[in-house]
């Protein structure tokens, strides 16, 4: 049996493209619960500002996962921060599992559920990103490519969900 392996394919900043970022904000707000329609313009502006703050330092990471074993868990994907205790490190958020070619979703998975396929991609957000701190996965540190703009397919396949 082949050894489990994770390869980061891309680290993408939602803010790299200002026009796409504004579209993303509009889309996230449009998915809010129905009570958002009852918000005053000032309250809606506050919601938008909070969303902008959450995304200001976030990145979307896309990785190829090959031959995952029982140790594979998205909860084990963290960004170490030497200035914080390990229980305060950022973890993967809003993960979406994709086909190996990254062109479509594999399906919906609950908390701690992962695909059973031998090879798939996963896209997830990391808040308060510090590229120099790296990223750890369930099998150890991961090599990171430079930060790039988010590809249009990931805007669609892995939309951001506001932190509660």
N, CA and C atoms as a LAMMPS dump frame, in Angstrom:
ITEM: TIMESTEP
0
ITEM: NUMBER OF ATOMS
492
ITEM: BOX BOUNDS ff ff ff
-5.0000000000000000e+02 5.0000000000000000e+02
-5.0000000000000000e+02 5.0000000000000000e+02
-5.0000000000000000e+02 5.0000000000000000e+02
ITEM: ATOMS id mol type element x y z
1 1 1 N 0.845 -1.192 0
2 1 2 C 0 0 0
3 1 3 C 0.885 1.249 0
4 2 1 N 0.511 2.221 -0.792
5 2 2 C 1.281 3.461 -0.902
6 2 3 C 1.158 4.29 0.371
7 3 1 N 2.195 5.05 0.657
8 3 2 C 2.214 5.887 1.858
9 3 3 C 1.296 7.097 1.686
10 4 1 N 0.641 7.516 2.763
11 4 2 C -0.195 8.721 2.679
12 4 3 C 0.665 9.951 2.375
13 5 1 N 0.062 10.865 1.615
14 5 2 C 0.818 12.052 1.218
15 5 3 C -0.143 13.214 0.967
16 6 1 N 0.291 14.412 1.37
17 6 2 C -0.46 15.639 1.089
18 6 3 C 0.486 16.614 0.405
19 7 1 N 0.033 17.173 -0.711
20 7 2 C 0.819 18.175 -1.427
21 7 3 C -0.025 19.424 -1.609
22 8 1 N 0.461 20.551 -1.104
23 8 2 C -0.251 21.82 -1.268
24 8 3 C -0.051 22.283 -2.709
25 9 1 N -1.16 22.462 -3.402
26 9 2 C -1.137 22.887 -4.798
27 9 3 C -1.188 24.4 -4.938
28 10 1 N -1.816 25.056 -3.96
29 10 2 C -1.938 26.501 -4.036
30 10 3 C -2.347 27.115 -2.718
31 11 1 N -1.847 28.299 -2.478
32 11 2 C -2.264 29.149 -1.36
33 11 3 C -2.785 30.415 -2.013
34 12 1 N -4.084 30.669 -1.848
35 12 2 C -4.753 31.723 -2.61
36 12 3 C -5.333 32.784 -1.676
37 13 1 N -5.057 34.028 -2.001
38 13 2 C -5.602 35.143 -1.24
39 13 3 C -6.874 35.657 -1.912
40 14 1 N -7.991 35.679 -1.165
41 14 2 C -9.221 36.247 -1.733
42 14 3 C -9.071 37.726 -2.09
43 15 1 N -8.138 38.413 -1.45
44 15 2 C -7.989 39.86 -1.65
45 15 3 C -7.068 40.218 -2.815
46 16 1 N -6.476 39.229 -3.467
47 16 2 C -5.568 39.519 -4.577
48 16 3 C -6.267 40.212 -5.736
49 17 1 N -7.546 39.936 -5.926
50 17 2 C -8.325 40.584 -6.979
51 17 3 C -9.448 41.377 -6.317
52 18 1 N -9.353 42.693 -6.341
53 18 2 C -10.318 43.552 -5.646
54 18 3 C -11.746 43.343 -6.159
55 19 1 N -11.921 43.214 -7.473
56 19 2 C -13.283 43.061 -7.997
57 19 3 C -13.863 41.706 -7.614
58 20 1 N -13.054 40.641 -7.69
59 20 2 C -13.528 39.323 -7.272
60 20 3 C -13.847 39.312 -5.78
61 21 1 N -13.056 40.024 -5.002
62 21 2 C -13.275 40.074 -3.562
63 21 3 C -14.629 40.712 -3.243
64 22 1 N -14.976 41.773 -3.942
65 22 2 C -16.271 42.416 -3.712
66 22 3 C -17.422 41.483 -4.097
67 23 1 N -17.245 40.73 -5.185
68 23 2 C -18.258 39.746 -5.596
69 23 3 C -18.389 38.674 -4.525
70 24 1 N -17.258 38.212 -3.988
71 24 2 C -17.284 37.207 -2.919
72 24 3 C -18.048 37.723 -1.708
73 25 1 N -17.792 38.954 -1.309
74 25 2 C -18.503 39.531 -0.168
75 25 3 C -20.002 39.552 -0.42
76 26 1 N -20.398 39.972 -1.61
77 26 2 C -21.824 40.005 -1.956
78 26 3 C -22.44 38.613 -1.892
79 27 1 N -21.72 37.607 -2.409
80 27 2 C -22.236 36.244 -2.407
81 27 3 C -22.384 35.697 -0.993
82 28 1 N -21.394 35.936 -0.144
83 28 2 C -21.47 35.45 1.235
84 28 3 C -22.644 36.098 1.954
85 29 1 N -22.803 37.381 1.784
86 29 2 C -23.911 38.088 2.439
87 29 3 C -25.248 37.58 1.911
88 30 1 N -25.328 37.263 0.624
89 30 2 C -26.588 36.769 0.069
90 30 3 C -26.982 35.414 0.637
91 31 1 N -26.029 34.656 1.179
92 31 2 C -26.327 33.342 1.762
93 31 3 C -26.665 33.415 3.252
94 32 1 N -26.641 34.615 3.812
95 32 2 C -26.983 34.759 5.222
96 32 3 C -28.429 34.325 5.452
97 33 1 N -28.753 34.002 6.69
98 33 2 C -30.153 33.645 7
99 33 3 C -31.111 34.779 6.625
100 34 1 N -32.382 34.419 6.496
101 34 2 C -33.402 35.37 6.055
102 34 3 C -33.484 36.638 6.905
103 35 1 N -33.094 36.547 8.181
104 35 2 C -33.23 37.732 9.039
105 35 3 C -32.35 38.893 8.604
106 36 1 N -31.388 38.644 7.696
107 36 2 C -30.535 39.733 7.246
108 36 3 C -31.332 40.775 6.46
109 37 1 N -32.428 40.354 5.847
110 37 2 C -33.228 41.324 5.084
111 37 3 C -33.866 42.359 5.998
112 38 1 N -33.974 42.045 7.277
113 38 2 C -34.554 42.98 8.236
114 38 3 C -33.531 43.94 8.834
115 39 1 N -32.275 43.83 8.421
116 39 2 C -31.244 44.698 8.97
117 39 3 C -31.315 46.087 8.35
118 40 1 N -31.001 47.07 9.17
119 40 2 C -30.911 48.437 8.656
120 40 3 C -29.666 48.544 7.778
121 41 1 N -29.585 49.581 6.959
122 41 2 C -28.381 49.756 6.139
123 41 3 C -27.108 49.811 6.991
124 42 1 N -27.196 50.432 8.159
125 42 2 C -26.026 50.502 9.046
126 42 3 C -25.642 49.119 9.566
127 43 1 N -26.635 48.318 9.955
128 43 2 C -26.367 46.966 10.445
129 43 3 C -25.789 46.091 9.327
130 44 1 N -26.319 46.25 8.123
131 44 2 C -25.807 45.495 6.99
132 44 3 C -24.36 45.893 6.682
133 45 1 N -24.058 47.163 6.805
134 45 2 C -22.686 47.642 6.605
135 45 3 C -21.759 47.03 7.652
136 46 1 N -22.244 46.871 8.882
137 46 2 C -21.444 46.245 9.938
138 46 3 C -21.177 44.774 9.632
139 47 1 N -22.185 44.068 9.113
140 47 2 C -22.011 42.666 8.726
141 47 3 C -20.943 42.569 7.641
142 48 1 N -21.049 43.441 6.659
143 48 2 C -20.072 43.435 5.561
144 48 3 C -18.671 43.742 6.084
145 49 1 N -18.554 44.693 6.996
146 49 2 C -17.252 45.055 7.549
147 49 3 C -16.654 43.879 8.335
148 50 1 N -17.485 43.184 9.113
149 50 2 C -17 42.027 9.875
150 50 3 C -16.494 40.937 8.924
151 51 1 N -17.216 40.728 7.853
152 51 2 C -16.812 39.746 6.854
153 51 3 C -15.483 40.144 6.212
154 52 1 N -15.34 41.411 5.875
155 52 2 C -14.084 41.897 5.292
156 52 3 C -12.914 41.674 6.239
157 53 1 N -13.145 41.917 7.528
158 53 2 C -12.089 41.718 8.526
159 53 3 C -11.707 40.246 8.595
160 54 1 N -12.711 39.355 8.603
161 54 2 C -12.425 37.92 8.663
162 54 3 C -11.626 37.447 7.458
163 55 1 N -11.916 37.994 6.291
164 55 2 C -11.229 37.571 5.078
165 55 3 C -9.931 38.332 4.811
166 56 1 N -9.716 39.43 5.507
167 56 2 C -8.543 40.27 5.233
168 56 3 C -7.236 39.503 5.384
169 57 1 N -7.184 38.615 6.353
170 57 2 C -5.946 37.877 6.587
171 57 3 C -6.09 36.394 6.277
172 58 1 N -7.171 36.017 5.604
173 58 2 C -7.407 34.598 5.305
174 58 3 C -6.844 34.22 3.939
175 59 1 N -6.533 32.939 3.798
176 59 2 C -6.164 32.372 2.511
177 59 3 C -6.987 31.106 2.3
178 60 1 N -7.108 30.714 1.051
179 60 2 C -7.709 29.435 0.707
180 60 3 C -6.568 28.531 0.247
181 61 1 N -6.432 27.406 0.91
182 61 2 C -5.384 26.442 0.577
183 61 3 C -6.035 25.294 -0.198
184 62 1 N -5.401 24.882 -1.282
185 62 2 C -5.858 23.721 -2.026
186 62 3 C -4.747 22.682 -1.983
187 63 1 N -5.121 21.455 -1.598
188 63 2 C -4.124 20.395 -1.459
189 63 3 C -4.624 19.111 -2.108
190 64 1 N -3.681 18.326 -2.591
191 64 2 C -3.957 17.006 -3.128
192 64 3 C -3.635 15.992 -2.037
193 65 1 N -4.598 15.144 -1.718
194 65 2 C -4.425 14.119 -0.69
195 65 3 C -4.394 12.769 -1.393
196 66 1 N -3.313 12.025 -1.164
197 66 2 C -3.172 10.712 -1.789
198 66 3 C -3.003 9.637 -0.727
199 67 1 N -3.762 8.59 -0.85
200 67 2 C -3.701 7.42 0.022
201 67 3 C -3.843 7.782 1.506
202 68 1 N -4.872 8.562 1.87
203 68 2 C -5.03 8.915 3.28
204 68 3 C -5.297 7.653 4.118
205 69 1 N -4.81 7.671 5.343
206 69 2 C -5.065 6.56 6.252
207 69 3 C -5.954 7.047 7.39
208 70 1 N -6.063 6.264 8.437
209 70 2 C -6.92 6.636 9.567
210 70 3 C -6.42 7.858 10.32
211 71 1 N -5.165 8.235 10.123
212 71 2 C -4.624 9.423 10.787
213 71 3 C -5.05 10.715 10.095
214 72 1 N -5.578 10.601 8.865
215 72 2 C -5.954 11.81 8.139
216 72 3 C -7.177 12.458 8.775
217 73 1 N -7.015 13.723 9.109
218 73 2 C -8.098 14.521 9.689
219 73 3 C -7.83 15.978 9.366
220 74 1 N -8.853 16.687 8.95
221 74 2 C -8.671 18.115 8.69
222 74 3 C -8.433 18.871 9.99
223 75 1 N -8.849 18.32 11.106
224 75 2 C -8.573 18.938 12.402
225 75 3 C -7.093 18.952 12.735
226 76 1 N -6.307 18.128 12.03
227 76 2 C -4.863 18.084 12.247
228 76 3 C -4.119 19.058 11.343
229 77 1 N -4.836 19.78 10.497
230 77 2 C -4.213 20.764 9.614
231 77 3 C -4.223 22.11 10.341
232 78 1 N -3.043 22.549 10.749
233 78 2 C -2.916 23.76 11.565
234 78 3 C -1.771 24.625 11.064
235 79 1 N -1.866 25.912 11.375
236 79 2 C -0.736 26.79 11.134
237 79 3 C -0.071 27.056 12.475
238 80 1 N 1.16 26.566 12.646
239 80 2 C 1.846 26.82 13.911
240 80 3 C 2.142 28.303 14.073
241 81 1 N 2.104 28.758 15.309
242 81 2 C 2.437 30.147 15.62
243 81 3 C 3.254 30.144 16.906
244 82 1 N 4.547 30.43 16.809
245 82 2 C 5.405 30.375 17.994
246 82 3 C 5.014 31.373 19.083
247 83 1 N 4.184 32.352 18.728
248 83 2 C 3.752 33.349 19.713
249 83 3 C 2.513 32.915 20.491
250 84 1 N 1.94 31.758 20.128
251 84 2 C 0.703 31.307 20.763
252 84 3 C 0.841 29.87 21.252
253 85 1 N 0.08 29.508 22.291
254 85 2 C 0.042 28.092 22.666
255 85 3 C -0.608 27.284 21.535
256 86 1 N -0.225 26.036 21.388
257 86 2 C -0.684 25.237 20.256
258 86 3 C -2.202 25.089 20.196
259 87 1 N -2.883 25.175 21.333
260 87 2 C -4.35 25.072 21.297
261 87 3 C -5.001 26.342 20.749
262 88 1 N -4.213 27.376 20.454
263 88 2 C -4.729 28.605 19.847
264 88 3 C -4.284 28.773 18.395
265 89 1 N -3.63 27.763 17.825
266 89 2 C -3.223 27.843 16.435
267 89 3 C -4.449 27.76 15.535
268 90 1 N -4.359 28.388 14.378
269 90 2 C -5.452 28.36 13.413
270 90 3 C -5.563 26.974 12.785
271 91 1 N -6.799 26.531 12.577
272 91 2 C -7.068 25.233 11.953
273 91 3 C -7.84 25.453 10.658
274 92 1 N -7.865 24.416 9.838
275 92 2 C -8.597 24.476 8.574
276 92 3 C -10.058 24.817 8.846
277 93 1 N -10.61 25.681 7.985
278 93 2 C -11.995 26.128 8.129
279 93 3 C -12.724 25.951 6.806
280 94 1 N -13.95 25.476 6.887
281 94 2 C -14.854 25.456 5.736
282 94 3 C -14.295 24.594 4.597
283 95 1 N -13.804 23.409 4.94
284 95 2 C -13.176 22.562 3.925
285 95 3 C -14.204 21.986 2.957
286 96 1 N -13.772 21.891 1.718
287 96 2 C -14.565 21.303 0.643
288 96 3 C -13.695 20.259 -0.038
289 97 1 N -14.259 19.079 -0.24
290 97 2 C -13.533 17.994 -0.886
291 97 3 C -13.86 17.978 -2.369
292 98 1 N -12.803 17.914 -3.167
293 98 2 C -12.919 18.021 -4.619
294 98 3 C -12.385 16.759 -5.301
295 99 1 N -12.787 16.584 -6.535
296 99 2 C -12.26 15.496 -7.35
297 99 3 C -10.752 15.689 -7.535
298 100 1 N -10.03 14.635 -7.904
299 100 2 C -8.575 14.766 -8.067
300 100 3 C -8.14 15.844 -9.058
301 101 1 N -8.983 16.144 -10.048
302 101 2 C -8.63 17.198 -11.001
303 101 3 C -9.04 18.589 -10.513
304 102 1 N -9.756 18.658 -9.377
305 102 2 C -10.142 19.935 -8.799
306 102 3 C -11.264 20.653 -9.518
307 103 1 N -12.001 19.963 -10.361
308 103 2 C -13.026 20.621 -11.174
309 103 3 C -14.436 20.525 -10.61
310 104 1 N -14.645 19.627 -9.624
311 104 2 C -15.988 19.511 -9.049
312 104 3 C -15.921 18.972 -7.624
313 105 1 N -17.017 19.172 -6.907
314 105 2 C -17.119 18.698 -5.529
315 105 3 C -17.338 17.195 -5.513
316 106 1 N -16.799 16.546 -4.487
317 106 2 C -17.048 15.119 -4.303
318 106 3 C -18.382 14.874 -3.611
319 107 1 N -18.822 15.817 -2.823
320 107 2 C -20.065 15.666 -2.077
321 107 3 C -19.993 16.453 -0.784
322 108 1 N -21.02 16.309 0.024
323 108 2 C -21.071 16.985 1.321
324 108 3 C -20.586 16.022 2.402
325 109 1 N -19.771 16.523 3.285
326 109 2 C -19.229 15.713 4.369
327 109 3 C -19.434 16.455 5.679
328 110 1 N -19.783 15.719 6.709
329 110 2 C -19.969 16.306 8.028
330 110 3 C -18.643 16.501 8.739
331 111 1 N -18.724 17.028 9.944
332 111 2 C -17.541 17.261 10.758
333 111 3 C -16.775 15.958 10.937
334 112 1 N -15.486 15.982 10.664
335 112 2 C -14.592 14.833 10.796
336 112 3 C -14.872 13.701 9.808
337 113 1 N -15.717 13.939 8.809
338 113 2 C -15.908 12.956 7.746
339 113 3 C -14.991 13.328 6.586
340 114 1 N -14.419 12.321 5.962
341 114 2 C -13.554 12.551 4.804
342 114 3 C -13.925 11.551 3.713
343 115 1 N -13.61 11.876 2.475
344 115 2 C -13.909 10.943 1.386
345 115 3 C -13.155 9.622 1.572
346 116 1 N -13.718 8.567 1.036
347 116 2 C -13.068 7.254 1.105
348 116 3 C -12.209 6.983 -0.124
349 117 1 N -12.215 7.888 -1.096
350 117 2 C -11.43 7.721 -2.309
351 117 3 C -9.932 7.711 -1.977
352 118 1 N -9.134 7.026 -2.784
353 118 2 C -7.697 6.972 -2.532
354 118 3 C -6.958 8.262 -2.904
355 119 1 N -7.646 9.151 -3.637
356 119 2 C -7.025 10.405 -4.054
357 119 3 C -8.118 11.457 -4.229
358 120 1 N -7.915 12.631 -3.634
359 120 2 C -8.87 13.733 -3.766
360 120 3 C -8.157 15.031 -3.425
361 121 1 N -8.812 16.12 -3.751
362 121 2 C -8.317 17.437 -3.342
363 121 3 C -9.188 17.946 -2.211
364 122 1 N -8.6 18.828 -1.42
365 122 2 C -9.365 19.516 -0.389
366 122 3 C -8.983 20.992 -0.457
367 123 1 N -9.989 21.835 -0.367
368 123 2 C -9.789 23.284 -0.327
369 123 3 C -10.337 23.765 1.003
370 124 1 N -9.569 24.604 1.697
371 124 2 C -9.993 25.081 3.009
372 124 3 C -9.388 26.458 3.277
373 125 1 N -10.063 27.192 4.136
374 125 2 C -9.596 28.523 4.521
375 125 3 C -8.781 28.443 5.803
376 126 1 N -7.801 29.324 5.901
377 126 2 C -7.039 29.518 7.131
378 126 3 C -7.088 31.011 7.457
379 127 1 N -7.523 31.331 8.665
380 127 2 C -7.588 32.72 9.116
381 127 3 C -6.253 33.155 9.713
382 128 1 N -6.022 34.452 9.741
383 128 2 C -4.818 35.06 10.322
384 128 3 C -3.546 34.44 9.739
385 129 1 N -3.547 34.258 8.437
386 129 2 C -2.463 33.577 7.747
387 129 3 C -1.143 34.327 7.869
388 130 1 N -0.099 33.595 8.193
389 130 2 C 1.28 34.089 8.205
390 130 3 C 2.092 33.09 7.391
391 131 1 N 2.333 33.422 6.133
392 131 2 C 2.963 32.486 5.206
393 131 3 C 4.28 31.943 5.756
394 132 1 N 5.013 32.803 6.45
395 132 2 C 6.325 32.4 6.971
396 132 3 C 6.227 31.341 8.079
397 133 1 N 5.044 31.175 8.668
398 133 2 C 4.88 30.179 9.739
399 133 3 C 4.645 28.775 9.202
400 134 1 N 4.342 28.65 7.919
401 134 2 C 4.137 27.335 7.33
402 134 3 C 2.784 26.738 7.676
403 135 1 N 2.666 25.46 7.407
404 135 2 C 1.422 24.732 7.624
405 135 3 C 1.772 23.291 7.967
406 136 1 N 1.136 22.765 8.997
407 136 2 C 1.33 21.37 9.38
408 136 3 C 0.091 20.574 9.035
409 137 1 N 0.303 19.37 8.539
410 137 2 C -0.783 18.446 8.264
411 137 3 C -0.685 17.245 9.178
412 138 1 N -1.563 16.285 8.998
413 138 2 C -1.546 15.108 9.87
414 138 3 C -0.285 14.259 9.725
415 139 1 N 0.48 14.456 8.633
416 139 2 C 1.692 13.678 8.413
417 139 3 C 2.959 14.52 8.567
418 140 1 N 2.818 15.764 9.035
419 140 2 C 3.979 16.622 9.244
420 140 3 C 3.874 17.928 8.48
421 141 1 N 4.963 18.726 8.489
422 141 2 C 4.968 20.022 7.794
423 141 3 C 4.744 19.858 6.291
424 142 1 N 4.072 20.865 5.71
425 142 2 C 3.751 20.857 4.285
426 142 3 C 4.536 21.951 3.571
427 143 1 N 5.025 21.645 2.381
428 143 2 C 5.686 22.657 1.561
429 143 3 C 4.625 23.578 0.975
430 144 1 N 4.934 24.883 0.956
431 144 2 C 3.965 25.868 0.481
432 144 3 C 4.479 26.614 -0.748
433 145 1 N 3.652 26.727 -1.776
434 145 2 C 3.999 27.595 -2.894
435 145 3 C 3.717 29.055 -2.507
436 146 1 N 4.16 30.009 -3.303
437 146 2 C 3.85 31.419 -3.015
438 146 3 C 2.34 31.681 -3.085
439 147 1 N 1.913 32.743 -2.421
440 147 2 C 0.504 33.141 -2.449
441 147 3 C 0.162 33.664 -3.839
442 148 1 N -1.02 33.243 -4.323
443 148 2 C -1.504 33.637 -5.639
444 148 3 C -2.953 34.082 -5.531
445 149 1 N -3.474 34.735 -6.578
446 149 2 C -4.901 35.053 -6.6
447 149 3 C -5.729 33.761 -6.634
448 150 1 N -6.961 33.844 -6.193
449 150 2 C -7.834 32.68 -6.185
450 150 3 C -8.362 32.414 -7.597
451 151 1 N -8.222 31.181 -8.073
452 151 2 C -8.773 30.85 -9.392
453 151 3 C -10.301 30.904 -9.368
454 152 1 N -10.918 31.285 -10.484
455 152 2 C -12.388 31.365 -10.522
456 152 3 C -13.09 30.069 -10.102
457 153 1 N -12.542 28.904 -10.45
458 153 2 C -13.211 27.652 -10.083
459 153 3 C -13.306 27.498 -8.569
460 154 1 N -12.297 27.991 -7.843
461 154 2 C -12.347 27.872 -6.384
462 154 3 C -13.314 28.873 -5.762
463 155 1 N -13.517 30.028 -6.421
464 155 2 C -14.545 30.955 -5.941
465 155 3 C -15.888 30.241 -5.903
466 156 1 N -16.123 29.395 -6.911
467 156 2 C -17.405 28.697 -7.039
468 156 3 C -17.475 27.437 -6.182
469 157 1 N -16.416 26.633 -6.191
470 157 2 C -16.435 25.341 -5.502
471 157 3 C -16.259 25.436 -3.992
472 158 1 N -15.533 26.449 -3.542
473 158 2 C -15.227 26.565 -2.115
474 158 3 C -15.576 27.959 -1.6
475 159 1 N -16.871 28.303 -1.619
476 159 2 C -17.241 29.632 -1.14
477 159 3 C -16.989 29.77 0.361
478 160 1 N -16.662 30.952 0.754
479 160 2 C -16.39 31.227 2.165
480 160 3 C -17.672 31.226 2.973
481 161 1 N -17.604 30.69 4.176
482 161 2 C -18.731 30.743 5.11
483 161 3 C -18.273 31.535 6.325
484 162 1 N -19.094 32.485 6.713
485 162 2 C -18.763 33.379 7.829
486 162 3 C -18.584 32.581 9.114
487 163 1 N -17.582 32.95 9.879
488 163 2 C -17.341 32.355 11.195
489 163 3 C -18.451 32.82 12.131
490 164 1 N -18.98 31.884 12.9
491 164 2 C -20.054 32.253 13.853
492 164 3 C -19.527 33.092 14.993
